[in-house]
């Protein structure tokens, strides 16, 4: 492959990913949540940085649209915190894909994140990251059930 084509291909992938994020607005607007073009671009950039920081590569649109569709009905999201929360959820997703050593499927990780976020974390990203996702990763690494809890805070 001609090395000069790599930046061009990357730009096309990014453009496609932004388009996929914008398409999610058709679904999320019923929950009062809509992203601007600029916010969609920033989310795709967050994904790119997270992938790079975690030493991962991804083909296609990735998981941004899956995270958006899963979380858009959360009672803890509003237009005031929507884009920022998505940035943090994307970063958490890729961090914990690594922490779980890919022992959990993308969709299952996203479902776990949503259940914990809306449930025991009551919308707290700090609790999601520092307690629930940490516990999930630990359990998966040690071959324990994903929802095993020593301290009783399990979902």
N, C-alpha and C positions, 0 to 999 in steps of 0.2 A: 504494500500500500504506500502510496506517495505521502511522505511526512507532511507536505504542504496542505494536504486535504484534512488532516486531523483537526485543526482549529475550525474549519468550515463544518465538518461533521458534528463537532461538539456544539457549535452554535445552533445547528439544526435540531439537535437533541434538546437543548435548552429551550428553544422556541416552541417545540412540540410540548414539552413539559409545562410551560407557562400556559399554553392553550388548554391543556387538560385541567389545570387548576382553575382557569376561568370558566370552563364548562361546568365545574362543580357548583357555580353560582345558581344555575338553573334549579338545582336540587336544594341548596342551602337557603335560598331566599325565603322559603316557606317558614324557616325558623328565624327569620330576621337577620341573617348573617350573609354578607356579601363582601367579596374581596375586590379591590381595585386591580388594575393591570400592574401598577407599581408594587402592590403588596404581593401579587402572584410572582412577579419577578424576584422579589426579595425572598420569598419562600423557596423558590428553585435555587437561589444562591445559597440559602441556608442548607439545603439538601446537599449541594455540591461541596460546601465547606465541611459538613459533617461526614460525607463519604470520604473526602480526602483525609480528614483528621483521624478517622477510624481505619484507614487503609483499605477501604472497600471500593468496589466498582459496581455500577448498576446500569443495566440496559433498559431502555424504555422510560416510561413516566415515573417509575418508582412507586413509592408508597404515599406520596403527598395526598393524592386524591382519595386513597383508602382511609387515611387518617381524617381528612376533612369529612367524608361521608359518615364515618363511625362516630365522630365527636360532635357533629353539628346540632344534634338534638339534646346535648347536655344542658341541664339547668344551670350549670356554672359558667356558660359562655354567653357573652353579649358582644355587641359591636365594639364596645370599649376595650375588651380584652381578647377578642377573637384572633386577630393576626398574631399578636405576641404569644398567645398560648399555643398557636399552631407552630410557631418557630421553636418553642421549647419542646413541644411534643415530637417534632421531627428530630431534634437533637437527641432527645431521650431514646427515641426508637433506635437510631443507629448506634448509640452508645451501648444500649442493652442488647442489641443483636450481637455485638462483640462479646459483651459480658456473659451472655448465655451460650457462647460458643456455637451459635447457629443451631442450637438444639430445639428451638421452637420456630414454627413457621411464622412468616410475616403476619398473616391474618390472625393467628392465635395470639401473637404478641400484642397486636393492636387491640384485639378484643379484651385481653387481660388488662391493658392500660386503661381502656374505657371503663370497664367494670370497676376497677380500683378507683379511678378518678371520680366517677359518679357515686361510688359506694363509700368505702371506708376512708378515702382521702377527702371526700366532700369538696372536690374542686381544687385541692392543694397539690400543686406540682412538686413542692418540696417533699411532701409525704409520699407521693407517687414514686419519686426518684429515690429518696433516702431510705424508704422503708419497704414499700411493696415491690418495686422492681429489683431492689437489692436482694430481697428475700427470694424472689423468683429465680434470679440468676444463681444465687447460692444453692438453692434447692436443685436446679437443673444440673449444675456442675457436680454435685455430690450424689446424683441419682435419686433424690428424694421426690415425692410428689410435688408438683408445682405449687400447690396451695398449702403445703405443710407449714405450720407455724409453731414456733416454740413459745411465743409470748401471747398467743390468743388473739392477735389482731388480724388473723387471716380473713379473707373474704368469705 
